[in-house]
Amino acid sequence: GAVVSQHPSRVICKSGTSVKIECRSLDFQATTMFWYRQFPKQSLMLMATSNEGSKATYEQGVEKDKFLINHASLTLSTLTVTSAHPEDSSFYICSATRRGHSNYGYTFGSGTRLTVV
Amino acid sequence: QKEVEQNSGPLSVPEGAIASLNCTYSDRGSQSFFWYRQYSGKSPELIMSIYSNGDKEDGRFTAQLNKASQYVSLLIRDSQPSDSATYLCAVITNTNAGKSTFGDGTTLTVKP
């Protein structure tokens, strides 16, 4: 089955620093990856759509200069939270679809819990 | 109106009962429908997909789709405490290139 690995699972960082989160598809080529953020007891909020080899498409209200997304290969996408602040503390989750299977549902990574102190 | 709407719950059922989760969607062009389960503190996992009208069964889970009514549901038979989670309905339309639109989720509690 399709497996998506996400690292780190948990990170605590100081305010003003940057944090990079990796999302890897282990056994398939992920042509599209999606990045979500989820605050406690709230729904998934799509931040951006990342297609391999092209610039990410950000949802309205998401600062592209603050949340840098790179999808340089068919198996790896990264999200960098730059100059993190306490309000960026959240659960960040990636998901991936494979070529030709975009209508077959998502495989999610295990998520990254970010705490900014 | 939200594109995908679910009752937020919480929904509580006794162990062994049938849990019924409902979802409506606004885009008639929607083609693919999914149910995800999300345990507290974890990421979602896909449990059911359905693409045509009618019922689709997988073990204790049955997904039901009615495109005319723009309605999709998930039935969980013989509910177990381990089914306690938030269930997310998701929809893909023709026009959004495989991007799923998620409902806010329904929290289910199965009481022993």
Interface residues (C-beta under 8 A of the other chain):
Chain A: Q6 T32 F34 Q42 S43 L44 L46 T49 F91 I93 T97 S102 N103 Y104 G105 Y106 T107 F108 G109 S110 G111 R113
Chain B: Q31 S32 F34 Y36 G41 K42 S43 P44 E45 L46 S49 Y51 L88 A90 I92 A97 G98 K99 S100 F102 G103 D104 G105
